[in-house]
Amino acid sequence: MSQTTRIVVASNDDKGLDGAVGAHFGRCPYFTVVEAEGEQISAVRIEENPFGRTHRPGQVPEHVHGLGADVILAGGMGHRAVSMFHRFGIDVATTGASGTIREVVEAYLGGRLSGTVPCRHDHPDSCGHH
């Protein structure tokens, strides 16, 4: 029996696997929670991001941890946020994380998506940039 991996994806909309990956994890309106057995997607659900409009550092990593995440995928993330996720034992992948949720999750499960790139947005209060 394969181990279940719970992947949380920052999402721009509530379209599930056909939705678009959010460019910034903290300000996305939704999270798509994908469960996978090995490389096969077994379940998908949509969760609203309760902090999308009021994001402050530390809120989202704790929330995503509460969703049971093993991994978070997003289009961008600051170094401070990456460290917070790692403290919760959550792997972070942002390099190449753009397109549909399905494309990005399948790339991650296939070993073609890993590592992080710095957030390119101008909001120093939430990305950990100085």
C-alpha positions, -999 to 999 in steps of 0.1 A, spaced: 0 0 0 13 34 -10 18 62 15 -6 91 13 9 125 7 -12 156 13 -2 185 -10 -16 220 -4 -15 243 -34 -20 281 -32 -49 286 -56 -63 316 -75 -98 301 -77 -120 272 -65 -118 251 -97 -99 222 -81 -74 205 -103 -84 227 -133 -77 259 -113 -47 282 -115 -18 281 -90 -15 312 -70 16 334 -74 18 340 -37 8 316 -10 -3 341 16 -25 362 -5 -43 335 -25 -80 332 -19 -81 294 -18 -60 264 -11 -65 232 -31 -58 202 -9 -47 172 -30 -42 137 -15 -20 113 -35 -12 76 -32 22 73 -47 20 93 -80 -18 90 -83 -42 117 -71 -68 101 -48 -88 131 -34 -92 168 -39 -109 195 -18 -110 233 -18 -104 253 14 -108 291 16 -77 310 28 -91 328 59 -60 351 58 -60 361 21 -70 397 28 -54 401 62 -22 380 58 5 385 84 36 365 88 31 332 106 -7 328 101 -7 308 68 20 283 77 1 274 109 -32 272 90 -16 250 63 -1 227 90 -37 224 104 -48 212 70 -25 182 75 -1 193 47 31 174 39 39 198 11 29 233 -1 32 244 -37 30 280 -47 43 304 -73 65 323 -49 75 325 -13 100 344 8 128 328 27 112 335 61 80 318 51 99 288 38 116 285 72 83 286 90 68 258 68 100 237 74 95 241 112 61 225 108 77 197 88 61 209 55 82 206 23 80 237 0 83 237 -37 79 268 -58 104 264 -87 83 260 -118 50 261 -99 27 278 -125 -1 266 -146 -30 244 -135 -32 227 -101 -32 193 -119 0 201 -139 19 214 -109 8 185 -86 17 159 -113 51 176 -118 57 174 -81 46 138 -78 68 129 -108 99 145 -93 100 174 -118 91 202 -93 112 210 -63 131 238 -46 121 274 -40 124 307 -58 121 340 -39 88 358 -39 89 386 -65 61 407 -50 64 440 -34 50 434 1 79 432 25 57 428 55 46 393 44 75 378 25 103 383 50 123 405 27 142 435 42 
